[in-house]
């Protein structure tokens, strides 16, 4: 495979997994990130001059945009969401102006309404973001759609659900459980009955690699295809750690928490020509992360 891909956020939580997956598939990757080594573009994409410098050097016709502000505990309501939306629009505009043909960018399940049907969430679900993060992503999708239509380019907007993986903030759900189990502390789940879809970033990277080889466009959900209750997920981790007795499962969800928050992946599976679900054993991989 000889296609060159410009990948932003390549040193981030999702981007590093996408980077690895694309290299495995033979893509030439031009990685961009604040933490990139000498083999990539070290750049702050919030800076207009640095955006221009990166675009002047690239010959890629495909942009995979994974860069965003995702600091745990603050990203939901941070003003950085609007800042990143604006910077992303300008970067995409510059990419298309210099001849870019396709943009693949990451959205979020937080774009969807949390009220309504409690089954799997299709891409046709009503958009009604409840947070500045979700709103900025939904607005960026609309912005990029307009830019790509005007340029005759393709846009694939990938809505991510719940993730875990290497380099994850330790206070997030999966690593916080793993940390407690490793240290022999009680692993508490306050709303064990809530159903969520947790995919590893490695799995997401694999799916992005598959999708780049297709002509898929428009909005598309990404996830594991194996939704389970938070209590069941915690049990898998506790059994893998050999410490099931440390689990403490409660049933006190917040009033605004939807009972089910999991993607309908029919469109994804149709695009890649196969049904790909994340096996339970993949959850055990978290015990190998440093």
N, C-alpha and C positions, 0 to 999 in steps of 0.2 A: 504494500500500500504506500503510495507516494504523496498523498494529500498532506498539506501543511495546515496545522490548526494553531491559531492564536488563542491561548488559554489565559484568562485573567484569574486572579485569586489562586494561582497555582501553588502557593505555599500555605493556603488555608485549609480548614477542616474538610470541606468537600473537594476543593480544587486539587489537593495533593493526591487524593484517591482517583480522581478523573485523570490527572496527569499520568499516573502509573498505568491505568487501564489503556489509555491511548497509546502509550509507548509499547505496551505488550501487543497491541494490534498493528504495530508497524507504522503508525502515523508519525510524521515529523511534527514535533510540538515546539512552539515558541512560547515558553511560559513567562507570565508577567506576575510580579508580586513584590511587595515591600521586602520580603525575606528571601528573595531569590539569590542563588549563588551566581557565579560567573557565567554559567551556561544558560542563563535566561535574561530577561529584561527586569532589572531591579528598578521599580518605579512606583511612585505614589500616584494613582490614577485620579486623585482629587485635585491634582495640580495640572493645570491646562498645558503648561510647557512640557511636562513629562508625558502626558497623553500624546501630544503631538510628536514627541521624540520616538515613542514606541511605534506609532502608526507610520512614521517615516521609514522605519527600519524593516517593517514586516512585509512579506509578500503573500501572506495567507489569504485565502478566499473564504475561510470559515472562521468565525469567532465563537468561542465558547466562553461565555461571561459568567464566572462564578464569584467574582469579587463583590463584597458587601461588608457592612458593619454587623458583626454577629456576637458582640461581647455578651457573655452569659449574664442574665439578670437585668440587663439594661437595654438590649436591642429592641425589645417590643415597643418602647415608647421614646426611643432616642431621636433627637433632631437630626442625627446622622442619617436616618433613613431618607429624608428629603434631599440631603446633600448628596448621598450616593445615587439617588434617582437622577438628579440633574447631571452628575458626572457621567453616569452610565449612558444617558441620552446623548451627551456630547461625544463620548467615545464611540458610540455606535454610529452616530452621524458621520464622524470622521472616517470610520472604517468603511462605511458604504460609499462615501465620496471617493475614496481611493480605489474602489473596485471590488469591495467585499461582496460576496454572493449569498452568504447564509449566516444567520446568527442563531446560536443555541444559547438560551439564557435560563437561569433558575428562578422560578417563582416559589410559591409556598401555599400549603393548605390553608394558611391564615387569610387568604384572599376570599375563601368561601364563607357563606353564612353558617353559623353554628346552630341555627334553629331550623326546624323542618325535619325531613326524613332522617331516620336513624339507621338506615341501611348503608351500604357502601356509597361513597360520594363520587358521582361521575363528573366529567368536565363541564356538563351542562348545569350543574348545581348553581344556584343563585350566588352571585358575588356580592358580599356585604362584609367587608373587613371590619373587625372590631378593634383593631390596633393600628397605630401609625405605621408599624412594620408591614402589616398586611396591605394597608392602603397604598403605601409607596410601591410595593411590588405590583399590585393591580394596576396602578397608574403607569408604571414602567412598561408593563405588558401592552397597554394601549398605545403608549408612546412608540415603542419599538414596532408594533404592528403598522402604525401609520408610516414610519420611516421606511420600513421594508417594502410596503406596498408602493410607495412613491419611487423607490429605487429598483423595483422589480426583483427584489431579493426575497429569500425565504426566511421565516422565523419559526423556530420550534421553542415553545415556552413550556418548561418542565416544572410542574408543581410538586415540590417535595413534601412529604409528610414527616413522620418522626424518624430521627436518625441516631445512630451511635457509631463510634469508630475510633481509630487511632488519632491521638491528638485532641480528643474531646475534653472540654472543661470538666474537672472532677466533680463539680456540684450538679451536673446534669443527671437525669434519672438513672440511666444504666450505670455509668461509672460510680455514682454515689452508692448504689446497691453493691456493686463489686467491691468498692473500697471497704464498706462495712463488713462484708463477708470475709474478705481477706484478713481483716484485722480482728475478727472474732466479735464484732459489735452487732447489736440488733439491727437488722435491715428492715426498715419500716416503709410500708406502702399505705398511704392514707386513703386512697380511693381504688381499692383492688379490683373493683368490678368494671371500671372503665375499659372499653375496648379501643386499642390503638394499633397502628401498623408501624413497627420499628424495623427499619432497614439499615444494614451496615453501609457505611460510605463506600466500602469495597464493592458492594452489590450495585450501588448507584453508579459508580465508575464504570462497571461492566455494562450496565444498561445504556449509558451514554455512548460508550464505544460501539455497541450494537446499533444504536439509533443513527449515528453519524454515517453508517453505511446504507441508510434508507433515505427516501425523499420525504419523510414525515415532516409535517408542519402544523402550526396552530398550537393550541393548549393541550397538554398531555400530563396526566398524573404519573408520578413515579413512586414506587414503594416496594415493599417486600412481597406482597401478595399473600402474606400469612398473618393477618390481624389476630390478636389475642388479648385477653384481659391483662391488665397490669399485674394482677395477682399471679396469673399463669406464667407471665414472663419472669416474674421474680422467682417463682418456683423452679424454672429451668436453670436460672443462675445459681440458686441456692443448692440445687442438686449437683450442678457441675462443680461447685465449691466443696461439696461434701458437708454442708452445714445447713440442712433444711430446718433445723430447730431454731435458727436465728431469725427466721421470718416473722414479722408481725404485720398481719394484713388487716386493714381497716376498711370501712365503707362510708367515708365521709367526703364525697366529691363536692367541689364548689358548685353553687347553684347554676353557674353559667357553663359548667363543663358538659359538653355533649356526651351522651352515653356511648356513642360509637363515633369514631373519627378515623376512618380508614378509606383508602381510595378504591374506586372501581378501576381496574387496570386493563379492561377490555381493549381500549384503544392502543395501549402500549403493546400488548401481546399480538394484536393484529399487525401492528407496524413491523415488529421484529420476526413475525412468523412463527412464534412459539410461546407457550405459557411458561414463564420462568418465575418460580417462587423461591424465596429464601428459606433454606432448610433450618430446622431448629438448631442443628449443630453449630450453625454460624454464630449463634448467640454466645457459645462457649469460647469463641475466639477472643472475647474481651479479656479473658484471663491471661492471654499472652502479651497484651499491650503493656508497655512500661508505664 
